[in-house]
Amino acid sequence: MKQTVLNEAHRKAGAKMVDFGGWEMPINYGSQIEEHHAVRQNVGIFDVSHMTVIDVEGPEATAFLYQLLANDIKKINLNQALYSTMLNHEGGVIDDLITYKISEQKYRMVVNASTREKDLAWIEAQITEFDAFMQEQTDNAIIAVQGPNALATLQPLVDLELQEIKRFYAAYNDDMFIGRTGYTGEDGVEVIVPSEAAEALWQQLIDAGAQPCGLGARDTLRLESGMHLYGQDMHENITPLECGLGWTLRKHDETYNGAEALAALREAGVQTKLIGLVLEGRGILRHDQTLIDGDGNQGVITSGGYSPTTEKAIAMAVVDKDMNPESLQVQIRNKTLPCRVVKLPFVRNGKSLIED
C-alpha cells in the first residue's frame, strides 16, 4: 500500500488509517464529527497528497486540453482554475479534475488518486496527436486548508496576500503553489509543496490552530455541499447529462471527446436526473439504496450519510426523470421510508439550507 510523505505524522497524531484507492490514508483522528465542525466553523487541514499532479506543456497544450476536457479550457485566464469532466468516446466520465492555466503553453492538472493509472494512460494516448507533452509531478505533497479561517491561518506562513487570490485562481509563494480551491464547500486553499517541506508546513498549520481532518469528514463535507464523488456519483458508464454535471459541458461544440455521443443523447432525450434527498424519520441513507415512487419510477442513491451540520440523513441520487417527489420512498433493509426532495447543496457558508 502506498503512503504519502505525511504518513508518519498521521500515525503520531493517532489517526485511524484505512486503504483508500491503494493509499494508506487517515479516516479520522478521533471524532469525525468534530473534524467536520472544525471545517465548517474554523479551519481544518487535509492530506490530499495521494492525488496526482500532471503538467501539460507545449505549443498545442491548449488545443490538446480543448479536445480532452468537456469544459472550455479556452475561456480561463492566466492562473485561473477550471473544473471539468474528462470523457470517453461514449460520453462516460473517466474522471473529474481541476486544471490550472500556468502560462499560454503550460497547464497543471490535479486528478483523483483512484483513477491515476487510467487517467495517465488515457492522456498519454490522446496527446500523441498534438505538439505537447505531459509530465507527472511525483515529488510533492498537497495539503488542503479549509474553513472560514483558512486564509487567516495560512497567511503568517506565506509572503503573498492570500485574500488577493480570487476564488478558483492560483498563485506562487516561492516553491509553494497555492490554489484557492477545495472540496468542502468552504473557503480555503489547496497547497502543493515539495515533499521535503510538507511535514513542517503540516505542523505549522496545527500549531496555528488548524484541526487535522481525515477522509471521513472530507466525505460528509463534500456531500453537504452537493459535490460529486468519482466512482459513486459519476463513472465511466454514466454521462454528465445523466448525473447532474451538464453544467460542466461547453455548448454548441462537438470537438471534445464524447461530444457526439452526448449530442445523440440530447436528441434521444435524457432519461435520468440528479436530485437531493432528506430522509423523513430515523435511519441513514447510503450509497446503492433503491428509490421508488408511487408511479413505479425508480432511482438509486449515489452518495448518502448523516449530515453533522443539518443533523439529518441526506443523499444525492440519480433517478428517472419523471420521478414523483411527492411519493418518493427509499428501501432500507426491510423497510420502506419516505424521503423529501430538496435543492442542492444542503449547506452553504456553514449553514443548513434545508427547511424544516
N, C-alpha and C positions, 0 to 999 in steps of 0.2 A: 504494500500500500504506500502511495506517495505521501510525502509530508511537506508542508510549507516551512519556510525558514523560521516561522514563529511557533512551530510545534512545541518546542521545549518551554517557551513562555506560557503557552496554554496549559501545559501539564503542571507547571509550578503554581499556576493560579487555581488549580483544582478543577479544570474543565473536564466535563464528561465528553470523551472522544468517540466519534462514530465514523463509519465508512460512508463517504459521500462521493459518488462517481469515481471511486478508486483512490480518493484522497482521505486521509485521516484528519477530520475536522471537529471543532468543538460544537456540540449541540447546545450546551449551556454551561454556565459557571456556578450553578446553584439554582436560582429561581429564574425560570424563563419569563415569568410574568413581570418580575422586577426589571429584567433587562428590557422587555418590551416598553414598559412605562418610562424607563430612563430615556429611551429614544424619543418618545412622544413628548416628554416634559422637560428634558435636559439635554444630554448628549451621550451617545453610545458609540463604540468602535467595533468594527468587524474585520476579521482577517479574511479577505477575499483573494488571497494570493494564488488560490487554485485556478482562478480564471486565466485565460490565455490572452496575451497581448501580441498582436500581429501588426507590423508596419508594412504598408504597401507604398511603393515608391516608383517613380519613373514618369516619362513624358506622357504616357497614356494611363496613368493611375486613375484619373478622374473618369475616363471613358470606360475603363475596366469596372470600376465600382458602380458606374451608371447601369451596367448590364447585370452585375452581381446582386445588387441590392434593389428591393422593391420600392423603397422610398427614394426621394430625389436628392442625390448627393450634390448635384449642381447648385442647389438653392442655398447651401450653407456658406457662411463667411469663414474667414481665417480664424482658427482656434474654436470654432463652433462645433458642437456635437450633434449627431443625427441618430435617432433611434430608428431601426429598420428591421424587417424580417429579411432573411436570405432564403430564397425558394428554390425547389427543384423544378424540373420542366413541367411537372403536373400541377404546380402551384402549391404543393405541400411545403410546410415550414421546416427547413433544415436546421435553422437556428434563428434566434433574435439577438441583436447585438447593438452596441453603440460604436459609432465611427467618428473620430475627431479629424478635422482638417488642420494639419500641421503647417503645410505650405501649399503652393499651387501644384506641386508634384509629389506630395507626401501626405499620407493619412495613417492614423492609428486606430486599429480595431480592437475591441475587447469582447471576447466571445466566451460562451459558457464552458465550464470545466468538463461537464459530462459529454459534450459534443466535440471536444477538441480534435480527436483523430479524424472524424468525418468532415469537420469544417476545413481542416488543413488540406485534406485530400480533395475536397470539392474546389477550394480556392486555387490550389495548385493546378488542377485540371483546367480551370476556366482561364487562368491568367496567361497561359501559353500563347493565346491569340493576340496578346497585347504587348506593347513595349513598356513593360512594367515588371517589377519583381516583388516578392513578399519575403519577409524575414520575421520569424517568431522571436520575440524578446523573452529569453528564459531567465536571465539573471536579475530579476526584480521581484518586488513584493507589492501587493495592493492592500491598502488599509482604507476602509470606508469610515468616515467620521460623520455621524448623522444625528440630527436633532435640532431644536430651536437654538441651542447654544453651541452648535458645532463650530461655526466660524470663529466665535469668540474664544473657544478653547484652543483651536489650532493657531490663531493669529499670533501669539507671542513666539511661536516656533518658526515663523517664516518672515521673510523680508519684504513681501509684497502685501498690498492691501486686499484682503480676501473679499471684502464687500464690493470691490470694483470688478470682480469676476462675475459676469452675468450668469444667470442660470442656464445650464446647458452650454457653457463655454469652458475653456481650459486656459491655464497659464503655467509658466515655468517659474520655479524658485530654485536656482542652481540646478542640481540634478534631480529635483523633485517635480513631477508632472501632476498638476492639481486640476481635476475636472469637477465642476460644480454640478455633479450628478449623484444619483443614488437609487436605492431600491426599497425605500421605506415610506415614501410619501412626505417625508420631512425635508427641510433644507439641509444642506450638507455638502460634503465633497468626497471624492474618491481619489486617493493619493497613490501614485505609482512612484516607488523609490527603489534604488539599488538594494539588492538583498542584504548587503552588509550594513545598511543603515536602518533596516526595518525594526529590529528589536529595540534600538534606542528610541526611535520615534514612538513605537507602541508604548514603551514605559513612560515617556514624557507625557503622552496623552493621558495615561492613567493617573500620573502624578498631578495633572492639571484638573482632574475630576471626572474624566470620561469613564463610563461603565463598559468593560469588555462584554460583548454580546456574542451569542452563538447562532447557529443556523436555525434553531427553534424560533427565537424572536424575529429573526430575519424573515421567516416564512409568515408569521402572524402579521407582521408589519406590512409586508407587500400585499397580503391578502386583503387586509383592511383598506389598502389604498387602491385596490382593483387592478393590481399589476399581475400580468401573466407569468406563469412558471413553465419553462420549457419541459416537455415530456408529460405534462398534465393538461394545461390549458391550450397547448398547441403542440403539434408534432408533424411528422412527415406525411401523415395521412389525413390532415385537415388543412384547409386553406385559410388565409387571413379573413376572407369574406365570411367564413362559417364560424369563426371563433372570436369575433369582436375586435379584430385588428384591421378592418378595412380602412381605417383612417391612416394607416401607415403606407398605403399604396398610392403611388403617383397616378394621376388620372390621364386618360386620353393618350396613352403611350404603351405600345406593346413591344418595347425593345428590351425589357428586363426579363430575366429567366422566370418562366411561369406565367408571364403576362397573357399569352394566348389562351392558356388553359383557364385563367381567371375570366377572360372576356367571354369564353364559351359558357362558363358557369353563370355569369351575369345574365347572358342571353337565355339560358335554360331556366334560371330562377334559383336563387339561393334558398335552401330548404331549412337551414338552422340559424340560430342566433345565440349570442351570449347574454345571460341575464345575471343579476344579483339576487340572492335569496337570504331571507331570515327565517329561521325555524320558529314556529309558533308553539311554545311549550318547551318541555325539557328534552334534552338529547344533544347529540353532536352531529353536525353534517360533515361527511367525509368524502374524499375522492372515490369515484366509481359508484356511489349510491344512485339508485334509479329514481327518476321522477316520472309522474304521470298526472294527467288532468282528467276531468270528467268526460272529455270528448275522445279520450283514447290517445291523445298526443303524448309523446314520451321525450325524455331527456336524461342526461347524466351529469352528476356533479363532477366538475373537473378539479376544483380546489375547495376545500372546506375546513372548518375548525372553529374553535372557540375564539372569540374576539375580546381581548382584555380591555380594549378601550370602550366598546359598546356593551360589554358584558352579555353578549348574545352569541348564539351559534349562527355563523354566516357562511355563505358559499358563493362561488361562481359556477355556472352550469351552462352547458350547450344543450339547447332544447329545440324541438320542432318550432318552426317559425310561427305557427298558429297556436302555440301553447296558450291555454286559458289561465291567466293569473289568478282568477277568482276561485278555481277549483284545484289548484296545484298541490300535490302531496308528494312526500318522499318516503321511500321504503327503508326503514332502519330495522335490521334483523327481521322479526316477525310482525313489526308494527308499521302502520301507515299513518304518517303525521302531516298536518297541514303546514305549508310554507307560504311566506309572503314575498312577492317580487318587489324589489327596491332598486333604485338607480345606483349605479356605481359612480364614485367609490363609496365605501361605507363610512370612511373617516377622512377628514381634511383638516390640516393645521391642528392636529391633535384632538379634534372634537368629533363626536359622533354625528353623522348626518341622517341616522335612522330615526324616523318619527315613531314615537310610542303609540 
